[in-house]
Amino acid sequence: MKKQNLVMAAILIVAVGCTKQEVKQTGQGAQDAATNVADTAADIAVPLGLPDDPAARERERLDEQWRQLESLREAQAAALPPPPQASTVQIAFAPNGTESFQGLDANAINSAPVVVPLKGDVAGPSVLKTQVFLDRSGFSVGALDGRWGRNTAIALFWFQRSRGLNAADPGALDEQTYRTLAATAGADQAAVVQHALIDDDVKGPFVTIPEDVYDKAKLDCLCYESMKEKLAEQFHTTTEFLDVLNPNADFSALGVGDTIWVPNVRGPLMQDNQDIARVVISIRGNTFNAFDAAGNLVFHSPTTLGSKYDPSPRETVEVKKVTLDPWFHYQPTLFHEVPDHEPEANLAPGPNSPVGVVWIALSKPHFGIHGTSDPDSNGYASSHGCVRLTNWDARDVAHRVKPGVVVEFVDTRTQTATQ
């Protein structure tokens, strides 16, 4: 993290917490505390909560209750746009075939036939190709890992709807859907490609992130912990899946010029392209859908909302401000689970910040869209954060929204209780 970026982030001021349920009514005391924050410091805070539970995440992975959500039923009832022209991309299919990465190198992954239909608890080249093509088409699945799950199924469902595909099993892969995906993704049909490391890939600083918030506050930046973690985020995947693609690589010994295999994902946006006019966030569906001014779905991503965040059904707010590389203001007075007498702390920016690399403030006090230090958890239940995206999705969204963009919340927990 460049010092210049830290200085620029520090001049941005945003007053946020996360939820009315999380924020204590501290009256004048809270106002006094806010007054003590220097005008040049960013004031961004969300509930830290407990660490996510990987076992619970695994149980959710194949849960198909998302199919019953009101927003999806509405989408299925709506008229489809015209279907695309037939794709001319040459693709080898394996009807009712089997999926596995076992014994396959990167070249074999790229040349493997595509198994259809595809859904359920499977992992292999066809899943990876689907995830990569979805990512490149603007339908993010979060962290790519070559294994099927709800994030992939939901992204595929919304891709099918956006392309006028009346699939017999929405959210499952069939031949027509894959052909349309391949055509949308472009001429480069490789799921994985070789990447030669450059200076920016290997340079740090890399730091060990402590658990204690006050120890975190001592760091100059909440940077990546390793080059491997940095590369995983750059290529929208996990460190574990990098090992699958590069079984013989010693990442700690790699340097400039060395090559590794990586998912062939979309590149990052480097400048503003403010085409998003409206955002719809499904709380129980854990999805973030962005539409342009004509109503076209132009971006989809899995998201996770803190467990105590529960806006009213069909509640609508708007984007107020976008902050890149935000400072995080730890304020014990804001959170019920933290004693008020504990000191405040300011955490430097970085990808391992509690809010990741982006904060998009919303018009409702204490709410925002932000990045995360735990991309693997996106799309699943969580006890912390606000509207959480992966860092790579959050940064792209930051370049595509502007103040005034409408944000609507659907499929709320309140709706579940009253239905």
C-alpha positions as CSV (number, residue, x, y, z in Angstrom):
1,M,0.0,0.0,0.0
2,K,1.6,3.3,-1.1
3,K,1.9,6.0,1.6
4,Q,0.3,8.4,-0.9
5,N,-2.8,6.2,-1.0
6,L,-3.0,6.3,2.8
7,V,-2.8,10.0,2.9
8,M,-5.5,10.4,0.2
9,A,-7.7,8.0,2.0
10,A,-7.3,9.9,5.2
11,I,-8.8,13.1,3.8
12,L,-12.1,11.3,3.1
13,I,-14.6,11.5,5.9
14,V,-17.6,9.1,6.1
15,A,-19.6,8.5,9.2
16,V,-20.9,4.9,9.3
17,G,-21.5,2.1,11.6
18,C,-23.6,-0.7,10.1
19,T,-27.0,-1.2,11.6
20,K,-29.4,0.5,13.9
21,Q,-29.5,-2.8,15.9
22,E,-25.7,-2.7,16.2
23,V,-25.4,1.0,17.0
24,K,-25.9,2.1,20.6
25,Q,-28.0,5.2,21.3
26,T,-25.2,7.0,23.1
27,G,-26.7,10.5,22.6
28,Q,-24.4,13.4,23.3
29,G,-21.5,11.1,24.3
30,A,-21.4,9.6,20.8
31,Q,-21.5,13.1,19.3
32,D,-18.6,14.1,21.5
33,A,-16.6,11.1,20.5
34,A,-17.3,11.9,16.8
35,T,-16.2,15.4,17.4
36,N,-12.8,14.2,18.7
37,V,-12.1,12.5,15.4
38,A,-9.8,14.7,13.3
39,D,-11.5,16.2,10.3
40,T,-8.9,14.7,8.0
41,A,-9.5,11.1,9.2
42,A,-12.0,8.7,7.6
43,D,-14.6,7.5,10.1
44,I,-15.6,4.1,8.8
45,A,-16.8,1.3,11.1
46,V,-18.8,-1.9,10.9
47,P,-19.4,-4.6,13.5
48,L,-16.5,-7.0,13.5
49,G,-18.5,-10.0,14.8
50,L,-17.3,-13.5,15.2
51,P,-15.3,-15.4,12.6
52,D,-17.4,-17.1,10.0
53,D,-17.9,-20.9,10.4
54,P,-16.5,-22.9,7.5
55,A,-18.7,-25.9,8.5
56,A,-21.8,-23.8,8.4
57,R,-20.7,-22.4,5.0
58,E,-20.2,-25.9,3.7
59,R,-23.8,-26.9,4.7
60,E,-25.1,-23.8,2.9
61,R,-23.2,-24.5,-0.2
62,L,-25.6,-27.0,-1.7
63,D,-28.8,-25.6,0.0
64,E,-31.3,-24.8,-2.7
65,Q,-33.8,-22.8,-0.6
66,W,-32.8,-19.8,-2.7
67,R,-35.1,-21.1,-5.4
68,Q,-38.1,-20.1,-3.2
69,L,-37.1,-16.5,-2.9
70,E,-39.7,-13.9,-3.9
71,S,-37.3,-12.0,-6.1
72,L,-36.5,-15.2,-8.1
73,R,-40.1,-16.1,-8.4
74,E,-40.8,-12.6,-9.8
75,A,-37.9,-12.9,-12.2
76,Q,-39.2,-16.3,-13.5
77,A,-42.7,-14.8,-13.9
78,A,-41.4,-11.8,-15.9
79,A,-41.1,-11.9,-19.7
80,L,-37.7,-13.0,-21.0
81,P,-35.7,-10.8,-23.4
82,P,-35.2,-12.2,-26.9
83,P,-32.8,-15.3,-26.9
84,P,-29.4,-14.9,-28.4
85,Q,-28.4,-16.1,-31.8
86,A,-27.0,-19.6,-31.9
87,S,-23.3,-19.7,-31.0
88,T,-20.8,-20.9,-33.6
89,V,-18.1,-21.7,-30.9
90,Q,-16.9,-25.3,-31.3
91,I,-17.4,-27.1,-28.0
92,A,-17.1,-30.8,-27.1
93,F,-19.8,-31.9,-24.7
94,A,-19.9,-35.1,-22.5
95,P,-23.6,-35.8,-21.8
96,N,-24.0,-37.3,-18.3
97,G,-20.2,-37.5,-17.9
98,T,-18.2,-37.4,-14.7
99,E,-16.3,-34.4,-13.3
100,S,-12.9,-34.5,-11.5
101,F,-9.6,-32.7,-11.4
102,Q,-7.8,-35.8,-10.4
103,G,-4.8,-36.5,-12.6
104,L,-5.4,-33.4,-14.8
105,D,-2.9,-30.7,-15.5
106,A,-3.8,-27.3,-16.8
107,N,-3.7,-28.3,-20.4
108,A,-6.0,-31.2,-19.7
109,I,-8.4,-29.0,-17.8
110,N,-8.6,-26.7,-20.8
111,S,-9.2,-29.5,-23.3
112,A,-11.6,-31.6,-21.2
113,P,-15.1,-31.9,-22.7
114,V,-18.0,-30.0,-21.0
115,V,-20.2,-32.2,-18.8
116,V,-23.9,-31.5,-19.1
117,P,-26.2,-31.3,-17.3
118,L,-24.3,-30.0,-14.4
119,K,-25.3,-29.2,-10.8
120,G,-25.0,-30.7,-7.4
121,D,-21.9,-31.6,-5.4
122,V,-19.4,-31.9,-8.2
123,A,-15.9,-30.4,-8.9
124,G,-13.9,-30.4,-12.1
125,P,-13.0,-28.7,-15.4
126,S,-16.6,-28.1,-16.5
127,V,-17.4,-26.3,-13.2
128,L,-14.3,-24.2,-13.5
129,K,-15.0,-23.2,-17.1
130,T,-18.5,-22.2,-16.2
131,Q,-17.2,-20.1,-13.3
132,V,-14.5,-18.4,-15.4
133,F,-17.0,-17.6,-18.2
134,L,-19.5,-16.3,-15.7
135,D,-16.8,-14.1,-14.2
136,R,-15.8,-12.7,-17.6
137,S,-19.4,-12.1,-18.5
138,G,-19.9,-9.9,-15.4
139,F,-21.7,-12.6,-13.3
140,S,-19.3,-13.1,-10.5
141,V,-19.4,-16.3,-8.4
142,G,-17.1,-14.8,-5.8
143,A,-14.0,-16.9,-5.3
144,L,-13.5,-19.5,-8.1
145,D,-12.6,-23.0,-6.9
146,G,-13.9,-25.3,-9.6
147,R,-16.6,-26.7,-7.3
148,W,-20.3,-26.3,-7.8
149,G,-22.4,-24.5,-5.2
150,R,-25.1,-21.9,-4.6
151,N,-22.9,-19.0,-5.8
152,T,-22.4,-20.6,-9.1
153,A,-26.0,-21.8,-9.5
154,I,-27.5,-18.4,-8.6
155,A,-25.0,-16.5,-10.9
156,L,-26.0,-18.9,-13.7
157,F,-29.7,-18.4,-13.0
158,W,-29.4,-14.6,-13.4
159,F,-27.2,-15.1,-16.5
160,Q,-29.8,-17.3,-18.1
161,R,-32.6,-14.7,-17.3
162,S,-30.5,-11.8,-18.7
163,R,-29.8,-13.7,-21.9
164,G,-33.4,-14.9,-22.6
165,L,-32.6,-18.6,-21.9
166,N,-35.6,-20.5,-20.8
167,A,-33.7,-23.3,-19.1
168,A,-35.6,-26.5,-18.1
169,D,-33.7,-26.4,-14.8
170,P,-32.8,-22.8,-14.1
171,G,-29.5,-22.4,-12.3
172,A,-28.1,-25.7,-13.7
173,L,-25.8,-25.9,-16.7
174,D,-27.2,-27.2,-20.0
175,E,-25.7,-27.2,-23.5
176,Q,-27.5,-24.0,-24.7
177,T,-26.5,-22.1,-21.6
178,Y,-22.8,-23.1,-21.9
179,R,-22.7,-22.2,-25.6
180,T,-24.1,-18.7,-24.7
181,L,-21.6,-18.3,-21.9
182,A,-18.7,-19.3,-24.2
183,A,-19.9,-16.8,-26.8
184,T,-20.3,-14.0,-24.3
185,A,-16.9,-14.7,-22.7
186,G,-15.1,-14.1,-26.0
187,A,-12.7,-15.8,-28.3
188,D,-10.3,-16.9,-25.6
189,Q,-11.9,-20.2,-24.4
190,A,-9.1,-21.2,-22.0
191,A,-10.3,-21.6,-18.4
192,V,-6.7,-21.4,-17.1
193,V,-3.7,-19.6,-18.5
194,Q,-0.1,-19.2,-17.7
195,H,0.9,-16.0,-15.9
196,A,4.5,-14.8,-15.7
197,L,5.1,-13.0,-12.5
198,I,6.0,-9.3,-12.7
199,D,7.4,-6.9,-10.1
200,D,4.0,-5.8,-8.8
201,D,3.0,-9.4,-8.2
202,V,6.0,-10.2,-5.9
203,K,6.5,-6.9,-4.1
204,G,5.0,-6.4,-0.7
205,P,4.9,-5.4,2.0
206,F,3.5,-8.6,3.2
207,V,2.6,-8.7,6.9
208,T,1.2,-11.1,9.5
209,I,-2.3,-9.9,10.4
210,P,-2.9,-10.3,14.2
211,E,-6.2,-11.2,15.6
212,D,-6.3,-8.3,18.2
213,V,-7.7,-5.1,16.8
214,Y,-5.2,-3.0,18.8
215,D,-2.4,-5.0,17.4
216,K,-3.8,-4.4,13.9
217,A,-3.8,-0.7,14.6
218,K,0.0,-0.8,15.0
219,L,0.4,-1.9,11.4
220,D,1.2,0.6,8.6
221,C,-1.2,-1.2,6.4
222,L,-3.5,-4.2,6.5
223,C,-1.7,-5.6,3.5
224,Y,-1.7,-9.1,2.1
225,E,-0.1,-11.7,4.3
226,S,1.7,-13.4,1.4
227,M,2.3,-13.2,-2.4
228,K,0.1,-16.2,-2.7
229,E,-2.8,-14.4,-1.1
230,K,-2.2,-11.4,-3.3
231,L,-2.2,-13.6,-6.4
232,A,-5.4,-15.4,-5.3
233,E,-7.3,-12.1,-5.1
234,Q,-5.8,-10.9,-8.4
235,F,-7.2,-14.0,-10.1
236,H,-10.5,-14.2,-8.2
237,T,-9.7,-17.5,-6.6
238,T,-8.5,-19.1,-3.3
239,T,-5.0,-20.0,-2.2
240,E,-6.1,-23.6,-2.0
241,F,-7.2,-23.6,-5.7
242,L,-3.9,-22.1,-6.8
243,D,-2.3,-25.2,-5.2
244,V,-4.6,-27.4,-7.3
245,L,-3.5,-25.7,-10.5
246,N,0.1,-25.6,-9.5
247,P,0.8,-28.7,-7.4
248,N,4.6,-28.5,-7.7
249,A,4.9,-24.8,-7.1
250,D,6.6,-23.4,-4.0
251,F,5.0,-20.0,-3.9
252,S,7.3,-18.7,-1.2
253,A,10.3,-19.2,-3.6
254,L,8.8,-17.7,-6.8
255,G,10.2,-14.5,-8.3
256,V,9.8,-12.2,-11.3
257,G,9.7,-14.2,-14.5
258,D,8.4,-17.4,-13.0
259,T,5.2,-18.7,-14.4
260,I,2.1,-20.2,-12.7
261,W,-1.3,-21.3,-13.9
262,V,-4.3,-19.1,-13.0
263,P,-8.0,-18.8,-13.8
264,N,-8.6,-16.8,-16.9
265,V,-10.8,-14.1,-15.3
266,R,-11.8,-10.6,-16.3
267,G,-9.3,-7.8,-15.7
268,P,-9.9,-5.1,-13.2
269,L,-11.5,-1.8,-14.1
270,M,-8.9,0.9,-14.1
271,Q,-11.1,4.0,-14.6
272,D,-14.7,5.0,-14.0
273,N,-17.5,3.7,-16.2
274,Q,-20.6,4.7,-14.3
275,D,-23.1,2.6,-16.1
276,I,-24.9,1.2,-13.0
277,A,-28.2,3.1,-12.3
278,R,-29.9,0.7,-9.8
279,V,-28.8,-2.0,-7.4
280,V,-31.1,-4.7,-6.0
281,I,-29.7,-6.7,-3.0
282,S,-31.4,-9.9,-1.9
283,I,-30.7,-10.4,1.8
284,R,-31.7,-14.1,2.1
285,G,-30.5,-14.8,-1.4
286,N,-27.1,-13.2,-0.7
287,T,-27.0,-11.5,-4.1
288,F,-26.1,-8.1,-5.5
289,N,-27.7,-7.3,-8.9
290,A,-26.8,-4.1,-10.8
291,F,-28.9,-2.7,-13.6
292,D,-28.2,0.0,-16.2
293,A,-30.6,2.9,-17.0
294,A,-32.5,0.7,-19.5
295,G,-33.1,-2.0,-16.9
296,N,-30.5,-4.5,-18.2
297,L,-28.7,-6.6,-15.7
298,V,-25.1,-5.6,-16.2
299,F,-23.4,-7.0,-13.1
300,H,-24.1,-9.8,-10.6
301,S,-22.2,-10.8,-7.5
302,P,-22.7,-12.9,-4.4
303,T,-22.9,-10.7,-1.3
304,T,-23.2,-11.3,2.5
305,L,-24.9,-9.0,4.9
306,G,-24.3,-9.0,8.7
307,S,-26.7,-11.2,10.5
308,K,-28.3,-8.3,12.5
309,Y,-28.8,-6.2,9.4
310,D,-32.5,-6.3,8.5
311,P,-34.0,-3.3,6.5
312,S,-37.7,-3.1,5.8
313,P,-39.1,-5.0,2.9
314,R,-38.5,-3.2,-0.4
315,E,-36.5,-0.5,1.5
316,T,-34.8,1.9,-0.9
317,V,-31.7,4.0,-0.2
318,E,-29.1,5.6,-2.5
319,V,-25.3,5.8,-2.9
320,K,-23.9,8.8,-1.2
321,K,-20.1,8.5,-1.5
322,V,-17.4,6.1,-2.7
323,T,-14.1,5.8,-0.8
324,L,-11.2,3.7,-2.1
325,D,-8.7,2.3,0.4
326,P,-10.6,3.5,3.5
327,W,-9.3,3.8,7.0
328,F,-11.3,1.8,9.6
329,H,-12.4,3.5,12.8
330,Y,-12.8,1.0,15.6
331,Q,-15.3,2.5,18.0
332,P,-16.3,0.4,21.1
333,T,-19.2,2.7,21.9
334,L,-20.9,1.6,18.7
335,F,-21.2,-2.1,19.5
336,H,-23.1,-3.9,22.1
337,E,-20.6,-6.8,22.4
338,V,-17.7,-4.4,23.2
339,P,-17.3,-2.6,26.6
340,D,-17.7,1.1,26.2
341,H,-14.5,1.9,28.2
342,E,-12.2,0.2,25.7
343,P,-10.2,2.7,23.6
344,E,-10.9,3.5,20.0
345,A,-8.4,2.6,17.3
346,N,-7.8,3.6,13.7
347,L,-6.8,0.8,11.3
348,A,-4.8,1.6,8.2
349,P,-6.2,0.7,4.7
350,G,-5.5,-2.6,3.0
351,P,-7.1,-5.7,1.5
352,N,-7.2,-7.3,5.0
353,S,-9.1,-4.3,6.5
354,P,-12.5,-5.2,8.0
355,V,-14.1,-3.3,5.1
356,G,-11.5,-4.4,2.4
357,V,-10.4,-1.9,-0.2
358,V,-13.7,0.0,-0.8
359,W,-16.4,1.7,1.2
360,I,-19.6,2.8,-0.6
361,A,-21.6,4.9,1.8
362,L,-25.4,4.6,1.5
363,S,-28.0,7.3,2.4
364,K,-29.3,5.4,5.4
365,P,-27.0,6.2,8.4
366,H,-24.5,3.5,9.3
367,F,-24.9,1.4,6.1
368,G,-22.5,0.8,3.3
369,I,-21.3,-1.6,0.6
370,H,-17.7,-2.7,1.1
371,G,-14.9,-5.2,0.5
372,T,-13.7,-8.0,2.7
373,S,-10.7,-9.8,4.1
374,D,-12.4,-13.1,3.7
375,P,-13.6,-13.6,0.1
376,D,-14.3,-17.3,0.5
377,S,-17.2,-16.4,2.8
378,N,-19.1,-14.2,0.3
379,G,-22.6,-15.5,-0.5
380,Y,-23.0,-17.2,2.8
381,A,-24.4,-16.3,6.2
382,S,-22.3,-14.0,8.4
383,S,-22.3,-12.3,11.7
384,H,-20.3,-9.2,10.7
385,G,-20.0,-6.5,8.1
386,C,-22.7,-4.6,6.1
387,V,-23.2,-5.3,2.4
388,R,-20.0,-7.3,1.7
389,L,-18.5,-8.1,-1.7
390,T,-15.1,-9.6,-2.6
391,N,-12.4,-6.9,-2.9
392,W,-12.3,-7.4,-6.7
393,D,-16.0,-7.1,-7.1
394,A,-16.2,-4.1,-4.7
395,R,-13.5,-2.2,-6.5
396,D,-15.2,-2.8,-9.9
397,V,-18.6,-1.6,-8.5
398,A,-16.9,1.5,-7.1
399,H,-15.9,2.4,-10.6
400,R,-19.4,1.8,-11.9
401,V,-21.6,3.7,-9.4
402,K,-21.9,7.3,-8.5
403,P,-23.9,9.3,-5.8
404,G,-27.6,9.0,-6.4
405,V,-27.6,5.4,-7.6
406,V,-30.7,3.7,-6.1
407,V,-30.1,0.6,-3.9
408,E,-33.1,-1.6,-3.0
409,F,-33.3,-4.4,-0.5
410,V,-35.5,-7.4,-1.2
411,D,-36.0,-10.9,0.3
412,T,-35.6,-9.5,3.8
413,R,-35.6,-11.5,7.0
414,T,-38.7,-9.6,8.1
415,Q,-40.5,-11.0,5.1
416,T,-39.7,-14.5,6.2
417,A,-41.1,-13.9,9.6
418,T,-44.4,-12.5,8.3
419,Q,-45.0,-14.9,5.4
